[in-house]
Amino acid sequence: MFKSICAVIISLVSVVVSSQTTVSGIVTNGKGVPLVGANVYLEGTYDGASTSADGKFSFETSETGTQTLVVSMISYETYYSSGDVTMLNGVTISLREAINQLTGVTLSAGTFKAGDNSKVSVLKPLDIVTTAGALGDFLGALQTLPGTSTVSEDGRLFVRGGRAEETQVFIDGLRVFQPFSATANNMPTRGRFSPFLFKGITFSTGGYSAEYGQALSSVLLLNTTDLPKQEKTDVSIMSVGGGLGHTEIWDNQSLSINTSYINLAPYQKLLPDNQDVKWNKPYESLSGEAVYRNKGEKSMLKLYTSFNYTNLDIEQEDINFDDFVGFTLKNNNLYFNTSYRYFFDNEWTLSSGASISSDKNNIGFETDVIKIEETASHLKLKLRKSFSNRFQLNFGAEHFATRYDDKLNTMEDLEFTSSLDDNLSGVFTEADIFFSNRFAVKLGLRGEHSKILDDFTLSPRVSLAYKSSDKGQFSLAYGDFYQNPLTAYLKFDNSLKSEKTSHYVLNYQYLNDGKTFRAEAFYKRYNNLVKYDTPEPQFNSVYSNAGDGYSSGLDLFWRDNKNIKNLDYWVSYSYLNTERDYLSFRERATPDFAPKHNFSLVTKYWIEDWRSQVGASYNFASGRYYDNPNSTRFMAEKTKSYNNLSINWAYLISPQKILYFSVNNVLSFNNINGYQYANEPNAVGDFDRRAIRPTSDSFFFVGFFWTISADKKSNQLDNL
């Protein structure tokens, strides 16, 4: 009996042993190097092993039939292979490197981002308004970055040889049609929007995404805050006005409101302007913004609105008039947009939105009255699919509608009117392809059709990035960009075609523990630029797209906030070589908004014992070209160089109370922005001229800022 039992046991053991299958092989990386410590197992079982120093593994299993072999290891994509278990002996497995969203390559050619979570950030959100000389305006801070040109009498963004109108602004992906405040001639404008409500800014100086069009030079993308951290109230009392803001939160909803009133009358009584201007009614502005947010489990809804009212009455010197020339302006601007995002379970993301704006100007020039009204809207739908961490696809469509009307009434009761009505549709698609943590490609294509031009354009765009080391990477970008001619030309001649430029950008970026270095070379080729045969565009001018030009240069940027305790500073330099033959130019020449050299140094230092942050910024621009009618050479003379040293000081009175002081152009450099020449020669045959100078050489600002919040610690130091 005992012998029989033993025989049965031996027989069963032999059956089990004989049913065991060996699973074995070797695991390597993409270069064939063996990987040690990879986990290898059959899915849904306890059968498995780890690879040895030579990358080999081997284990036994009693599983039969079709099985799934799984190989996993940190920094590599998990490997899956299904088949009959008897075929899993002596296999060779090559693991692909996983794409690391934090340390991998980024597509950053031509792009500066301001955001705490941005890998390619060179500015933090607080930098937008703590920069000395910026006067709380994000445009002022962006003008300390390479690629921008100093045109102090204008104030808008002039990027790499492009006019200010060639830069477009978007809020939450939707177009802002009048992003700058209305102002008088030779007086710098400001952005209409408060930086308090935005979580990040992306400033692309070239080669930007196919998602955005109608911009020959650059785009500025503003993104509103998703969810505020706490309820609070901000009070501002300033030498030029005051402001009030409040944020309310309930459940997954929130509402932020910010208002401000600016009046320069008290300031100008203390410090009168230069003698070439007389104020009958100093600059006055009332503005407000509101953002409503509703966050669902898989969605985000935002409603943003802003309004701005501007009023001024000024008399300015003019070389063609014996007396000062009067100019009055009343501007009303209303902007609204709504954006909605939904995140599906299958890695699809839906983004949609709409914006609409209304801008009305009532202008008085001597005895003439000009009324201008523009209404514009933007509809947009975008889908994004993440097929894997190596491949993402974006595509969408959008539509722009614009209605423009102006009316001129003269002292002689003559009336002249003009109008413009356009509908422009666009479609775009773009793919991000990550071949590895070191190499990525962005491929894009954009198509647009303008009804008024009856013109269809197709714009290919491509960006490549290669990570040369753990801290550095190279990027390359190319793209075609189209933009409709300005309304000032189209309202007289709608047979024109789209203006075009092609961008070529080569970039190197180095990021290492608080230090950032960027070097970027670029070349832009312009075609189809608008030309006309009169000194200024008018109804009887002859218009064409015969203009062309080029722009090339080098941008350098360095920032360090770690090497010197409590000191944060950045340095930027731009070299620009550009010429155009456009508008009423009689030959190709460098335009008057494009200085060859631009330099900025910005410093910020925290003094613990004084509970203060002190800052200084210095801006330099070489002389700008202008045309002297007394010379036979066209656009051949230059102004003297531009210099501006500004300082600021923020003192923390208590955790929630701040006293702020700043002086713009503290050394009162006598800057000249250009020259105005007489329309007719004098008695000896020469054209008289006058220098165009700022209305004041220096500007000072004093403000008191008080934050009221539940934690009693939050303050506006990051917003100054």
Secondary structure, DSSP 8 states (H G I E B T S, - for coil): -HHHHHHHHHHHHHHHHHH-EEEEEEEE-TTS-B-SS-EEEETTSS-EEE--TTSEEEEEE---SEEEEEEE-TTB--EEEEEEGGG-SSEEEE--B---TTTS----TTEEEE-TT-TTEEE-TTHHHHSTTSTT-HHHHHTTSTTB---TTT-S--BTT--GGGEEEEETTEEES--B----TTS---BSS-GGGEEEEEEE-SS--TT--S-SSEEEEEEE-SS-SS-EEEEEEETTEEEEEEEEEETTEEEEEEEEEEE-HHHHHHS---TTEEEEEEEEEEEEEEEEEEE-SSEEEEEEEEEEEEEEEEEE--TT-SS-EEEEEEEEEEEEEEEEEEE-TTSEEEEEEEEEEEEEEEEEETTEEEEEEEEEEEEEEEEEEEEETTEEEEEEEEEEEEEEEEEEE-TTS-EEEEEEEEEEEEEEEEEEEESSSSEEEEEEEEEEEETTTTEEEEEEEEEEEE--SSSEEEEEEEEEEEE---HHHHTT-TT---EEEEEEEEEEEEEETTEEEEEEEEEEEEEEEEEESSSS--TT--EEEEEEEEEEEEEEEEEESSSSTTEEEEEEEEEEEEEEE-BT-SS-B--TT--SEEEEEEEEEEETTTTEEEEEEEEEE---EE--TTSSSSS-EE---EEEEEEEEEEEEETTEEEEEEEESTT------EEEE-SS--TTS---EEEE--S-S-EEEEEEEEEEETTS---SGGG-
